[in-house]
């Protein structure tokens, strides 16, 4: 059945309020533990995910999150936010028996965004990157186990967010000075890192990349359960890549609802998916496997607009379900 979900981020600073809204809006669909970047450092995707690293503490510097020798105040802030989130999650989803999605930064976005003590991105150092990937995999394993203990009947879905992966593969990341570019990472190395973190979760997985040209062949090869992309940015080759993924059993999380709320009519949003789906030769019945999402996260949006966008995703999922059924 066609369902709806969100990317992960949500406006505001109250995790209790965010969880209540997500559970209400996505009842019977795919709810998620929201990220609240409005809370500041530690509420952002990178800092929040860095807090899951095992034996790799971080602190916050002007250029961003940095690996350090021992935990400090910044790491303590991330840990406190996680404790609050998980306490509220246990209460909000008490008795929940359906799917529940968790989002963390993928290994390459994390390696591209966390800095070494000497002042360069971790991704430039092969050894540091290997350590970070292994640490993230262990942190994900422990995080999922904790959530399972709090919501024991939930079916956990793990989403890796990889907005920086295309820049990592293309050699487009700037150096610390800003005057150069870091070398591109070999696709096979990138694939191995993705697979290692995905393998940390024995359940459904999603890789999210909102770039205009996501590296679909590599993402397919990582063999997640689903791919999450901004469908409004895709060209013909992108749609063909999604068709190949769907035919191989990889589900599509289709970002079709603009986060600015400019389009919320379900029929129009459904058309934006159905038309290219038909052009690549996919049957309408296969839309029953699609998960409808906003094009990107909703953090920083006005609360009323975030709710409208999330409702539009649910309504579009219902519209697609009808069309898939014929």
BAFI-3210 file (N, C-alpha, C; in Angstrom, 3 decimals, decimal comma, padded with zeros to 6 digits):
// residues 326
n [1|2|3|4|5|6|7|8|9|10|11|12|13|14|15|16|17|18|19|20|21|22|23|24|25|26|27|28|29|30|31|32|33|34|35|36|37|38|39|40|41|42|43|44|45|46|47|48|49|50|51|52|53|54|55|56|57|58|59|60|61|62|63|64|65|66|67|68|69|70|71|72|73|74|75|76|77|78|79|80|81|82|83|84|85|86|87|88|89|90|91|92|93|94|95|96|97|98|99|100|101|102|103|104|105|106|107|108|109|110|111|112|113|114|115|116|117|118|119|120|121|122|123|124|125|126|127|128|129|130|131|132|133|134|135|136|137|138|139|140|141|142|143|144|145|146|147|148|149|150|151|152|153|154|155|156|157|158|159|160|161|162|163|164|165|166|167|168|169|170|171|172|173|174|175|176|177|178|179|180|181|182|183|184|185|186|187|188|189|190|191|192|193|194|195|196|197|198|199|200|201|202|203|204|205|206|207|208|209|210|211|212|213|214|215|216|217|218|219|220|221|222|223|224|225|226|227|228|229|230|231|232|233|234|235|236|237|238|239|240|241|242|243|244|245|246|247|248|249|250|251|252|253|254|255|256|257|258|259|260|261|262|263|264|265|266|267|268|269|270|271|272|273|274|275|276|277|278|279|280|281|282|283|284|285|286|287|288|289|290|291|292|293|294|295|296|297|298|299|300|301|302|303|304|305|306|307|308|309|310|311|312|313|314|315|316|317|318|319|320|321|322|323|324|325|326]
n.u [000,834|000,501|002,200|002,987|005,629|008,179|011,182|012,851|013,707|012,167|010,262|010,823|011,489|010,646|010,674|008,699|006,320|006,822|006,978|004,364|002,921|003,978|003,266|000,480|-000,077|000,967|-000,309|-000,874|000,871|004,276|005,797|008,307|011,286|011,691|014,124|015,372|016,584|016,348|016,964|019,601|023,248|024,011|021,439|021,399|021,830|024,465|025,848|024,130|024,253|026,970|027,044|026,379|028,610|031,004|033,416|034,641|034,839|033,483|033,864|032,648|033,655|034,515|034,549|033,000|031,909|034,341|036,731|037,942|040,143|038,953|035,723|033,697|032,050|030,411|029,910|028,540|026,218|025,008|024,522|022,693|020,502|019,851|019,060|016,760|015,189|014,824|013,548|011,121|010,254|009,724|007,494|005,656|005,300|004,389|003,204|003,125|002,906|003,613|005,690|008,654|010,692|014,149|016,624|019,953|023,068|024,732|027,760|029,540|028,675|029,035|031,831|032,650|031,883|032,796|035,646|039,181|041,561|043,790|042,786|041,479|039,065|037,661|037,408|039,633|041,581|042,374|042,611|041,391|038,845|038,052|037,995|035,970|033,743|033,494|033,003|030,597|028,921|028,869|027,733|025,212|024,180|023,939|022,220|019,838|019,219|018,658|016,366|014,649|014,334|012,849|010,556|009,232|007,624|007,779|008,610|011,675|012,984|015,813|017,295|019,789|021,191|022,551|023,480|025,924|027,263|027,379|029,197|031,457|032,097|032,572|034,733|034,328|034,413|035,416|038,751|040,234|041,256|039,709|040,536|041,097|040,219|039,139|040,461|038,610|036,648|037,085|034,601|034,131|035,215|033,540|031,140|031,661|031,799|029,176|027,779|028,786|027,738|024,975|024,677|024,726|022,225|019,649|017,217|014,716|016,036|016,933|018,383|018,991|019,276|019,320|020,181|020,390|021,377|021,574|023,831|022,785|023,402|025,490|024,177|022,127|023,689|024,525|022,448|020,139|016,916|015,283|015,297|015,582|014,719|014,755|012,306|011,497|013,707|014,822|016,072|015,483|017,362|017,664|015,105|015,035|016,996|015,744|013,674|015,078|015,997|013,554|012,640|014,450|013,644|013,995|012,566|010,858|011,193|009,540|010,236|008,066|006,520|006,715|008,697|008,170|005,505|004,208|002,828|000,197|-001,960|-003,311|-003,873|-002,404|000,199|000,414|000,294|002,790|004,433|003,315|003,343|006,177|006,784|005,252|006,446|008,911|008,179|007,077|004,658|001,461|000,506|002,731|003,128|002,012|003,963|005,318|006,603|005,485|006,990|007,959|010,015|012,353|013,806|011,837|012,678|013,121|011,043|007,917|005,753|003,006|003,155|004,830|003,181|001,140|002,516|003,274|000,756|-000,089|001,573|000,503|-002,100|-001,468|-000,338|-002,620|-004,043|-002,318|-002,454|-005,067|-004,862|-002,966|-004,409|-006,076]
n.v [-001,204|002,234|004,635|007,346|009,532|011,421|013,382|013,921|016,196|018,743|021,680|023,957|023,656|021,870|018,598|016,945|018,101|017,925|015,142|014,415|015,653|014,438|011,770|011,970|013,063|011,128|008,777|005,393|005,377|005,977|006,939|008,982|009,593|012,837|015,271|018,238|020,922|023,585|023,711|024,240|023,828|020,416|019,697|019,630|017,732|016,675|017,092|015,764|013,125|012,674|012,411|009,792|008,343|005,916|006,016|008,135|011,134|014,485|018,053|021,453|023,745|026,894|026,171|023,937|020,653|018,802|016,183|015,075|014,395|013,723|013,542|016,507|019,590|020,150|017,620|016,579|018,090|017,142|014,499|014,938|015,980|013,742|011,957|013,240|013,148|010,366|009,614|011,009|009,857|007,220|007,638|008,914|007,000|004,793|001,537|001,412|-000,333|-000,413|000,502|002,485|005,184|005,985|008,487|009,069|010,722|009,688|007,710|009,064|011,678|012,365|012,009|013,971|016,238|016,408|017,488|016,989|017,065|018,505|020,270|019,688|018,129|014,995|013,143|013,263|011,696|008,425|006,455|007,710|007,989|005,308|004,546|006,242|005,317|002,673|003,261|004,694|002,678|000,918|002,660|003,114|000,533|000,237|002,340|001,653|-000,652|000,452|002,003|-000,059|-001,309|000,568|000,965|-001,683|-003,152|-001,957|-001,702|-001,113|001,264|002,206|005,163|006,496|009,578|011,178|013,806|014,935|013,094|013,100|015,265|014,287|012,098|013,363|015,019|017,639|018,884|021,631|022,537|023,188|025,761|026,819|027,361|025,260|021,921|018,859|015,560|013,237|010,545|007,101|005,291|002,561|002,394|004,190|002,791|000,498|001,658|002,622|000,187|-001,037|000,465|000,267|-002,454|-002,637|-002,574|-004,800|-004,910|-002,962|-000,555|002,748|004,886|008,242|010,827|014,007|015,283|016,829|015,132|012,298|009,642|007,101|004,413|003,565|003,798|001,930|-000,369|-000,566|-001,790|-000,999|-001,128|000,804|003,774|007,232|010,167|013,491|013,919|015,991|017,118|015,397|014,246|012,652|010,456|010,037|009,147|006,794|005,409|005,078|003,414|001,084|000,472|000,005|-002,225|-004,063|-004,532|-002,538|-000,145|002,994|006,087|008,775|012,038|014,419|016,522|019,907|021,679|024,288|024,576|025,299|023,708|021,715|020,227|017,111|015,626|016,949|016,635|013,888|013,464|014,463|012,423|010,152|010,668|010,751|008,194|006,540|007,169|005,917|003,373|001,978|000,078|001,274|-000,083|-000,629|001,607|001,194|000,466|002,728|005,279|008,339|011,493|014,763|017,012|017,596|018,044|019,456|021,225|024,478|025,566|027,399|026,349|025,813|025,565|023,362|021,356|021,423|020,593|018,009|016,846|017,009|015,123|012,770|012,842|012,720|010,201|008,651|009,288|008,202|005,522|004,885|005,185|003,258|001,009|000,942]
n.w [000,000|-000,817|001,057|003,375|004,487|006,218|005,671|007,865|009,492|011,557|012,392|015,196|018,791|020,670|021,420|022,347|021,403|018,639|018,207|018,881|016,843|014,522|014,973|014,953|012,364|010,684|011,222|010,727|008,642|007,862|010,479|012,181|014,143|014,947|013,861|015,293|014,200|014,952|017,599|017,798|018,059|018,052|017,638|014,976|011,909|011,495|013,985|015,726|014,729|015,044|017,750|018,111|017,544|018,502|020,928|019,667|020,334|019,904|019,437|019,134|016,757|015,103|012,349|012,316|013,475|015,274|015,621|018,758|021,595|024,043|025,627|025,908|026,828|024,598|023,480|025,646|025,547|023,183|023,960|026,024|024,619|023,074|025,119|026,043|023,710|023,339|025,693|025,409|023,034|023,838|025,426|023,679|021,686|022,984|023,041|020,292|017,226|014,575|011,701|012,330|011,782|011,869|011,572|010,515|009,840|006,915|006,336|004,574|004,343|006,992|007,272|005,515|006,809|009,410|011,195|011,338|014,100|013,205|011,389|008,895|006,726|007,819|005,792|004,145|005,188|005,045|007,054|009,274|008,238|007,902|010,599|011,514|010,053|011,021|013,693|013,498|012,494|014,688|016,550|015,411|015,571|018,357|018,927|017,553|018,984|021,479|020,906|020,160|022,616|023,935|022,398|021,909|020,099|017,677|014,190|013,172|010,968|009,296|008,235|006,206|005,759|003,049|001,920|001,157|-000,380|-003,328|-003,776|-002,494|-004,120|-006,537|-006,132|-005,201|-002,741|-000,775|000,285|003,551|003,401|001,431|-001,108|-002,709|-003,865|-002,437|-003,037|-005,076|-003,757|-004,238|-005,970|-005,248|-002,721|-001,425|-001,702|-000,142|002,403|002,763|002,708|005,001|007,139|006,655|007,063|009,768|010,763|011,256|009,509|007,776|005,499|004,398|001,995|001,734|-000,576|-001,660|-003,932|-007,223|-009,148|-008,054|-007,110|-008,436|-009,477|-007,730|-005,262|-005,576|-005,676|-003,068|-001,891|-000,248|001,420|000,401|-001,650|-001,191|-002,708|-004,163|-006,213|-007,846|-008,956|-010,743|-013,888|-017,134|-017,100|-014,412|-013,659|-015,117|-013,757|-011,276|-012,054|-012,684|-010,131|-008,815|-010,197|-009,314|-006,807|-004,917|-002,922|-003,503|-001,980|-002,546|-003,068|-003,518|-002,653|-002,446|-000,100|000,491|000,483|-001,817|-003,577|-002,893|-003,652|-003,971|-006,331|-008,331|-007,360|-007,406|-010,169|-010,875|-010,239|-011,442|-014,244|-015,195|-014,321|-015,925|-018,357|-018,248|-018,499|-016,358|-014,555|-013,401|-011,211|-009,660|-008,162|-005,750|-003,993|-003,314|-001,151|-000,145|000,227|001,567|-000,422|000,863|004,157|006,881|008,764|010,087|008,656|008,818|011,442|010,768|008,032|007,749|008,784|006,864|004,577|005,327|005,644|002,997|001,817|002,877|001,792|-000,913|-001,045|-000,637|-002,951|-004,899|-004,187|-004,941|-007,710|-008,295|-007,732|-009,822]
ca.u [000,000|001,217|002,190|003,666|006,573|008,917|012,618|013,392|013,746|010,886|010,501|010,578|012,486|010,031|010,588|007,392|005,330|007,131|006,579|002,904|002,432|004,371|002,459|-000,892|-000,152|001,377|-000,982|-001,115|001,887|005,634|006,248|009,756|011,799|012,090|015,304|014,967|017,766|016,138|017,542|020,983|024,286|023,584|020,154|021,631|022,043|025,838|026,143|023,278|024,795|028,287|026,816|026,231|029,908|031,523|034,813|035,163|034,149|033,582|033,476|032,197|034,572|033,906|034,351|032,039|032,205|035,732|037,127|038,820|040,665|038,100|034,422|033,621|030,731|029,586|029,449|027,536|024,960|024,388|024,023|021,494|019,407|019,455|018,309|015,435|014,454|014,452|012,532|009,853|009,854|009,141|006,151|004,772|005,038|004,052|002,221|003,186|003,192|003,935|007,055|009,141|011,932|015,216|017,528|021,296|023,920|025,476|029,195|030,308|028,289|029,684|033,270|032,849|031,425|033,538|037,013|040,258|042,187|044,761|042,098|040,991|037,932|038,057|037,380|040,934|042,451|041,760|042,527|040,370|037,544|037,735|037,622|034,678|032,699|033,310|032,394|029,200|028,194|028,627|026,791|023,883|023,751|023,534|021,073|018,657|018,909|018,026|015,003|013,859|013,991|011,863|009,331|009,594|006,834|007,946|009,494|012,590|013,494|016,992|017,576|021,071|021,114|023,819|023,468|027,272|027,879|027,790|030,404|032,562|032,440|032,988|035,868|033,880|034,481|036,522|039,740|040,059|041,555|038,694|041,125|041,264|039,196|039,655|040,385|037,394|036,723|036,800|033,231|034,113|035,453|032,292|030,158|031,984|031,420|027,720|027,349|029,151|026,795|023,670|024,682|024,603|020,803|018,979|015,847|014,553|016,961|016,703|019,440|018,392|020,176|018,400|020,867|019,726|021,863|022,073|024,595|021,855|024,009|026,194|023,194|021,490|024,647|024,594|021,319|019,198|015,529|014,616|016,029|014,799|015,269|013,898|011,864|011,269|014,977|015,339|015,909|015,128|018,272|017,359|013,907|015,402|017,715|014,766|012,950|015,955|015,968|012,249|012,565|015,311|013,042|014,290|011,394|011,098|010,649|009,466|010,080|007,281|005,787|007,648|008,693|007,675|004,047|003,680|001,903|-000,304|-003,113|-002,880|-003,945|-001,267|001,427|000,420|000,638|004,232|005,086|002,735|003,733|007,502|006,736|004,749|007,381|010,001|007,610|006,704|003,203|000,865|000,328|003,940|003,061|001,571|005,140|005,965|006,390|005,485|007,609|008,364|011,243|013,486|013,360|010,939|013,274|013,215|009,795|006,885|005,075|001,766|003,523|005,337|002,023|000,444|003,324|003,181|-000,600|-000,148|002,207|-000,470|-003,179|-000,920|-000,218|-003,959|-004,334|-001,526|-002,991|-006,243|-004,441|-002,283|-005,434|-006,793]
ca.v [000,000|003,497|005,306|008,640|009,744|012,672|013,177|013,793|017,407|019,351|022,983|024,115|023,187|020,926|017,258|016,381|018,613|017,390|013,733|014,339|016,025|013,413|010,562|012,251|013,272|009,934|007,598|004,419|005,530|005,729|008,036|009,025|010,393|014,080|016,067|019,628|021,787|024,873|023,661|024,706|022,799|019,144|019,384|019,509|016,363|016,214|017,006|014,721|011,837|012,547|011,968|008,339|007,716|005,197|006,302|009,222|012,342|015,684|019,349|022,386|024,824|027,784|025,529|022,851|019,625|018,348|015,064|015,467|013,267|013,346|014,236|017,793|020,195|020,024|016,241|016,409|018,683|016,205|013,354|015,359|016,065|012,369|011,388|013,845|012,623|008,966|009,573|011,455|008,860|006,084|008,015|009,227|005,799|003,669|000,656|001,475|-001,641|-000,305|000,936|003,716|005,506|006,741|009,077|009,479|011,087|008,575|007,773|010,003|013,026|012,602|012,173|015,242|017,359|016,428|017,924|016,404|018,059|019,359|021,296|019,297|017,210|013,621|012,340|013,279|010,730|007,108|005,781|008,366|007,671|003,923|004,535|006,906|004,432|001,581|003,837|004,995|001,408|000,444|003,578|002,825|-000,747|000,483|003,255|000,874|-001,537|001,269|002,338|-001,291|-001,573|001,572|000,744|-003,061|-003,745|-001,180|-002,195|000,007|001,559|003,065|006,013|007,189|010,805|011,404|014,974|015,284|012,010|013,479|016,102|013,400|011,288|014,214|015,854|019,032|019,436|022,579|022,341|024,082|027,135|027,280|027,666|024,039|020,889|017,587|014,493|012,419|009,227|006,031|004,780|001,274|002,701|004,778|001,718|-000,344|002,383|002,591|-001,168|-001,349|001,084|-000,344|-003,806|-002,552|-002,691|-005,991|-004,507|-002,136|000,567|003,760|005,866|009,482|011,782|014,966|015,995|016,809|013,928|011,345|008,541|005,975|003,085|003,229|003,620|000,625|-001,425|-000,690|-002,679|-000,645|-001,516|001,891|004,997|008,451|011,215|014,613|013,592|017,200|017,522|014,336|014,248|011,330|009,403|009,764|008,313|005,457|004,773|004,669|002,258|-000,077|000,151|-000,578|-003,568|-004,953|-004,707|-001,422|000,714|004,421|007,158|009,804|013,422|015,131|017,647|021,004|022,051|025,655|024,546|025,931|022,763|020,744|019,511|015,727|015,159|017,525|016,013|012,523|013,549|014,707|011,126|009,197|010,933|010,186|006,754|005,918|007,380|004,938|002,051|001,290|-000,060|002,046|-000,934|-000,601|002,773|000,737|000,291|004,021|006,088|009,752|012,372|016,090|016,974|017,701|018,167|020,573|022,094|025,877|026,030|027,749|025,111|025,540|025,114|021,992|020,460|021,365|019,777|016,605|016,389|016,833|013,842|011,721|012,891|012,256|008,745|008,087|009,448|007,220|004,182|004,704|005,007|001,962|-000,029|000,953]
ca.w [000,000|-000,847|002,352|003,429|005,575|006,103|005,558|009,225|010,315|011,891|013,015|016,623|019,749|021,600|020,849|022,721|020,444|017,311|018,175|018,877|015,515|013,560|015,172|014,519|010,921|009,956|011,761|009,666|007,590|008,349|011,336|012,385|015,255|014,279|014,188|015,517|014,056|015,617|018,948|017,757|017,994|018,618|017,037|013,540|011,449|011,694|015,403|016,296|014,330|015,668|019,114|018,124|017,324|019,666|021,248|018,829|020,794|019,074|019,978|018,103|016,429|014,101|011,043|012,449|014,454|015,167|016,467|019,865|022,364|025,161|025,619|026,575|027,013|023,392|023,422|026,690|025,080|022,243|024,732|026,761|023,656|022,737|026,246|026,018|022,551|023,529|026,764|024,834|022,046|024,553|025,887|022,549|020,890|023,851|022,425|018,821|016,639|013,150|011,394|012,950|011,070|012,516|010,579|010,914|008,710|006,354|006,631|003,752|004,772|008,282|007,041|004,816|007,634|010,671|010,942|012,123|014,987|012,500|010,627|007,580|006,836|008,093|004,575|003,471|005,862|004,868|008,340|010,084|007,648|008,270|012,023|011,654|009,523|011,974|014,892|013,184|012,400|016,043|017,176|014,853|016,152|019,743|018,901|017,182|020,107|022,516|020,486|020,225|024,011|024,356|021,610|021,547|019,024|016,446|013,137|012,987|009,629|009,417|007,069|006,141|004,975|002,356|001,029|000,694|-001,138|-004,686|-003,736|-002,119|-005,288|-007,659|-005,769|-005,137|-001,394|-000,645|001,338|004,697|002,986|000,497|-002,407|-003,490|-003,737|-001,946|-004,054|-005,093|-003,144|-005,180|-005,774|-004,559|-001,306|-000,934|-001,618|001,013|003,608|002,875|003,046|006,383|008,072|006,429|007,635|011,225|011,118|010,726|009,223|006,582|005,422|003,364|001,768|001,242|-001,219|-002,279|-005,010|-008,534|-009,838|-007,063|-007,727|-008,294|-009,612|-006,497|-004,191|-005,802|-005,348|-001,611|-001,588|000,816|001,133|-000,319|-001,983|-000,975|-003,570|-004,538|-007,567|-008,635|-009,559|-011,600|-015,326|-017,676|-016,660|-013,021|-013,606|-015,583|-012,658|-010,273|-012,594|-012,500|-008,703|-008,478|-010,775|-008,528|-005,494|-004,024|-002,834|-003,722|-001,149|-003,586|-002,620|-004,526|-002,062|-002,170|001,314|000,681|000,491|-003,027|-004,220|-001,909|-004,191|-004,111|-007,718|-009,062|-006,876|-007,923|-011,587|-010,991|-010,115|-012,388|-015,633|-015,527|-014,039|-017,155|-019,461|-018,174|-018,722|-015,124|-014,421|-012,316|-010,028|-008,832|-007,269|-004,437|-003,150|-003,124|000,050|-000,544|001,217|001,093|-001,199|001,775|005,536|007,193|009,766|009,688|008,046|009,801|011,871|010,041|006,686|007,877|008,924|005,576|003,659|005,736|005,296|001,544|001,508|003,210|000,807|-002,191|-000,940|-000,846|-004,375|-005,651|-003,889|-005,785|-009,107|-008,391|-007,694|-011,102]
c.u [000,866|001,080|002,929|004,634|007,170|010,390|013,242|013,322|012,364|011,147|010,265|011,680|011,924|009,904|009,256|006,323|005,567|006,699|005,066|002,349|002,765|003,509|001,025|-000,983|000,125|000,807|-001,321|-000,119|003,267|006,092|007,747|010,082|012,334|013,443|014,854|016,184|017,601|016,683|018,994|021,976|023,877|022,212|020,263|021,978|023,437|026,154|025,384|023,843|026,179|028,159|026,620|027,569|030,418|033,020|035,463|034,434|034,389|033,361|033,136|033,176|033,927|033,674|033,368|032,461|033,580|035,963|038,125|039,204|039,716|036,784|034,480|032,196|029,844|029,055|028,389|026,194|024,249|023,773|022,751|020,292|018,920|018,644|016,889|014,594|013,963|013,439|011,157|009,339|009,164|007,727|005,202|004,392|004,822|002,953|002,238|003,608|003,563|005,374|007,377|010,521|012,870|016,150|018,876|022,054|024,659|026,969|029,947|029,922|028,950|031,184|033,586|032,587|032,137|035,010|037,993|040,871|043,150|044,101|041,743|039,850|038,421|038,182|038,728|041,871|041,790|041,601|041,455|038,971|037,127|037,281|036,241|033,550|032,426|032,623|030,922|028,377|027,885|027,628|025,371|023,333|023,222|022,294|019,783|018,251|018,224|016,585|014,116|013,462|012,915|010,520|009,426|008,827|006,928|008,855|010,415|013,073|014,644|017,214|018,947|020,917|022,485|023,770|024,841|027,904|028,248|029,064|031,624|033,034|033,008|034,214|035,520|033,926|035,646|037,493|039,480|040,308|040,475|039,216|041,302|040,097|039,855|039,551|039,078|037,663|036,342|035,403|033,172|034,383|034,187|031,223|030,407|031,590|029,927|027,234|027,650|028,150|025,396|023,585|024,558|023,157|020,192|017,495|015,814|015,472|016,589|017,980|018,799|019,474|019,320|019,050|020,088|020,137|022,436|022,794|023,827|022,498|024,739|025,206|022,451|022,407|024,809|023,467|020,541|017,812|014,836|015,602|015,089|015,454|014,246|013,504|011,672|012,539|015,478|015,095|015,564|016,037|018,018|016,145|014,192|016,150|016,783|013,968|013,776|015,944|014,665|012,131|013,436|014,813|013,345|013,132|011,787|010,409|010,693|009,221|009,368|006,559|006,777|007,555|008,249|006,155|003,410|002,703|001,471|-001,525|-002,688|-002,868|-002,762|000,046|001,532|000,804|002,150|005,035|004,598|003,259|005,132|007,579|006,265|005,761|008,536|009,463|007,223|005,190|002,673|000,705|001,538|003,994|002,573|002,739|005,824|005,625|006,519|006,065|007,684|009,684|012,481|012,935|012,547|011,473|013,413|011,981|008,836|006,096|003,822|002,056|004,055|004,184|001,280|001,194|003,211|001,793|-000,714|000,507|001,243|-001,589|-002,706|-000,734|-001,566|-004,366|-003,580|-002,023|-004,210|-005,846|-003,743|-003,271|-006,261|-008,134]
c.v [001,248|004,195|006,629|008,664|011,135|012,363|013,054|015,046|018,038|020,694|022,960|023,531|022,180|019,558|016,610|016,820|018,017|015,931|013,583|014,644|014,960|012,166|010,784|012,312|012,000|008,658|006,640|004,498|005,192|006,926|007,932|009,827|011,695|014,603|017,518|020,547|023,149|024,882|024,095|023,557|021,526|018,734|019,229|018,068|015,864|016,069|015,892|013,334|011,608|012,074|010,465|007,623|007,093|005,456|007,278|010,502|013,524|016,925|020,266|023,534|025,730|027,122|024,377|021,866|019,028|017,163|015,532|014,222|012,799|014,123|015,542|018,298|020,010|018,606|015,961|016,981|017,737|015,031|013,717|015,465|014,673|011,734|011,930|013,258|011,200|008,799|009,948|010,470|007,681|006,394|008,201|007,976|004,562|002,823|000,650|000,124|-001,583|000,080|002,268|004,002|006,344|007,259|009,402|009,903|009,848|008,756|008,829|011,443|013,356|012,837|013,486|016,447|017,469|016,673|017,195|017,465|019,004|020,325|020,950|018,308|015,768|012,793|012,321|012,219|009,354|006,372|006,373|008,053|006,253|003,833|005,147|006,002|003,289|002,080|004,153|003,715|000,864|001,345|003,369|001,549|-000,535|001,368|002,502|-000,051|-000,772|001,588|001,092|-001,626|-000,619|001,392|-000,678|-003,663|-002,972|-001,915|-001,038|000,077|002,547|003,840|006,657|008,399|011,103|012,607|015,313|014,232|012,411|014,331|015,283|012,611|012,114|015,071|017,327|019,632|020,420|022,182|023,330|025,536|027,715|027,524|026,435|023,097|019,597|016,530|013,715|011,074|008,184|005,470|003,449|001,446|003,283|003,714|000,838|000,346|002,401|001,217|-001,501|-000,767|000,503|-001,719|-003,800|-002,711|-003,905|-005,672|-003,653|-000,920|001,478|004,577|007,078|010,380|012,734|015,766|015,904|015,585|012,958|010,189|007,222|004,607|002,654|002,957|002,295|-000,510|-001,608|-001,561|-002,270|-001,169|-000,472|003,005|006,176|009,584|012,325|014,415|014,822|017,652|016,541|014,614|012,854|010,208|009,040|008,861|006,896|004,693|004,302|003,459|000,982|-000,512|-000,536|-002,002|-004,568|-005,109|-003,620|-000,436|002,185|005,240|008,408|011,178|014,230|016,350|018,765|021,461|023,489|025,730|025,113|025,033|021,737|019,970|018,098|015,257|015,683|016,863|014,573|012,508|013,702|013,433|010,150|009,417|010,401|008,685|005,986|006,030|006,380|003,504|001,284|001,195|000,752|001,214|-000,902|000,621|002,386|000,562|001,613|004,605|007,550|010,607|013,804|015,978|017,036|017,804|019,425|021,475|023,514|026,425|026,504|026,504|024,792|025,055|023,686|021,008|020,317|020,485|018,303|016,028|016,134|015,522|012,682|011,680|012,403|010,742|008,072|008,166|008,418|005,803|003,885|004,441|003,656|000,807|-000,060|001,585]
c.w [000,000|000,496|002,258|004,595|005,424|005,962|006,938|010,050|010,438|012,567|014,527|017,486|020,742|020,944|021,202|021,727|019,060|017,189|018,119|017,495|014,474|013,727|014,696|012,998|010,142|010,564|010,615|008,524|008,173|009,182|011,604|013,641|014,674|014,760|014,304|015,415|014,707|017,042|018,966|017,722|018,737|018,137|015,535|013,174|011,784|013,180|016,082|015,975|014,928|017,110|019,229|017,949|018,615|019,790|020,268|019,230|019,858|019,929|018,819|017,967|015,386|012,747|011,111|013,522|014,183|016,096|017,518|020,662|023,462|025,104|026,393|026,660|025,791|023,230|024,473|026,295|024,106|023,004|025,484|025,832|023,264|023,865|026,270|024,887|022,802|024,657|026,207|023,790|022,729|025,009|024,708|021,767|021,764|023,202|020,910|018,252|015,162|012,926|012,081|012,369|011,932|011,439|011,222|009,662|008,229|006,557|005,835|004,021|006,098|008,090|006,329|005,708|008,969|010,364|011,850|013,036|014,274|011,514|009,209|007,774|007,023|006,827|003,848|004,015|005,802|006,191|009,225|009,560|007,980|009,723|012,220|011,175|010,499|013,245|014,670|013,116|013,787|016,767|016,697|015,468|017,584|019,813|018,572|018,325|021,231|022,153|020,541|021,669|024,517|023,659|021,059|020,384|017,716|015,468|012,744|011,543|009,802|008,130|007,217|005,231|004,377|001,413|000,458|-000,202|-002,570|-004,712|-003,366|-003,340|-006,435|-007,356|-005,707|-003,735|-001,293|000,460|002,473|004,322|002,089|-000,894|-003,294|-003,290|-003,269|-003,040|-003,946|-004,424|-004,183|-004,932|-005,029|-003,066|-000,689|-000,753|-000,390|002,318|003,831|003,322|004,502|007,375|007,888|007,080|009,149|011,688|010,448|010,528|007,982|006,646|004,254|003,220|001,109|000,660|-002,043|-003,403|-006,313|-009,339|-008,809|-007,741|-007,628|-008,498|-008,339|-005,364|-004,354|-005,365|-003,845|-001,063|-000,332|000,468|000,279|-000,615|-001,831|-001,747|-003,768|-005,998|-008,438|-009,352|-010,609|-013,077|-015,811|-017,193|-015,206|-012,874|-014,100|-014,501|-011,561|-010,746|-012,434|-011,040|-008,316|-009,000|-010,027|-007,090|-004,489|-004,064|-003,040|-002,648|-002,013|-002,984|-003,686|-003,966|-001,747|-000,724|001,557|000,669|-000,751|-003,774|-003,183|-002,421|-004,573|-005,559|-008,533|-008,657|-007,359|-009,399|-011,781|-010,822|-011,182|-013,805|-015,964|-015,269|-015,281|-018,284|-019,438|-018,211|-017,486|-015,004|-013,242|-011,048|-009,105|-007,920|-005,882|-003,478|-002,803|-001,750|-000,370|000,582|000,685|000,325|-000,320|003,195|005,762|008,298|009,239|009,006|009,134|010,178|011,066|008,625|006,722|007,988|007,595|004,584|004,028|005,450|003,798|001,119|001,772|002,169|-000,561|-002,180|-001,170|-002,312|-005,212|-005,411|-004,758|-007,234|-009,296|-008,426|-008,964|-011,049]
res [x|x|x|x|x|x|x|x|x|x|x|x|x|x|x|x|x|x|x|x|x|x|x|x|x|x|x|x|x|x|x|x|x|x|x|x|x|x|x|x|x|x|x|x|x|x|x|x|x|x|x|x|x|x|x|x|x|x|x|x|x|x|x|x|x|x|x|x|x|x|x|x|x|x|x|x|x|x|x|x|x|x|x|x|x|x|x|x|x|x|x|x|x|x|x|x|x|x|x|x|x|x|x|x|x|x|x|x|x|x|x|x|x|x|x|x|x|x|x|x|x|x|x|x|x|x|x|x|x|x|x|x|x|x|x|x|x|x|x|x|x|x|x|x|x|x|x|x|x|x|x|x|x|x|x|x|x|x|x|x|x|x|x|x|x|x|x|x|x|x|x|x|x|x|x|x|x|x|x|x|x|x|x|x|x|x|x|x|x|x|x|x|x|x|x|x|x|x|x|x|x|x|x|x|x|x|x|x|x|x|x|x|x|x|x|x|x|x|x|x|x|x|x|x|x|x|x|x|x|x|x|x|x|x|x|x|x|x|x|x|x|x|x|x|x|x|x|x|x|x|x|x|x|x|x|x|x|x|x|x|x|x|x|x|x|x|x|x|x|x|x|x|x|x|x|x|x|x|x|x|x|x|x|x|x|x|x|x|x|x|x|x|x|x|x|x|x|x|x|x|x|x|x|x|x|x|x|x|x|x|x|x|x|x|x|x|x|x|x|x|x|x|x|x|x|x]
***
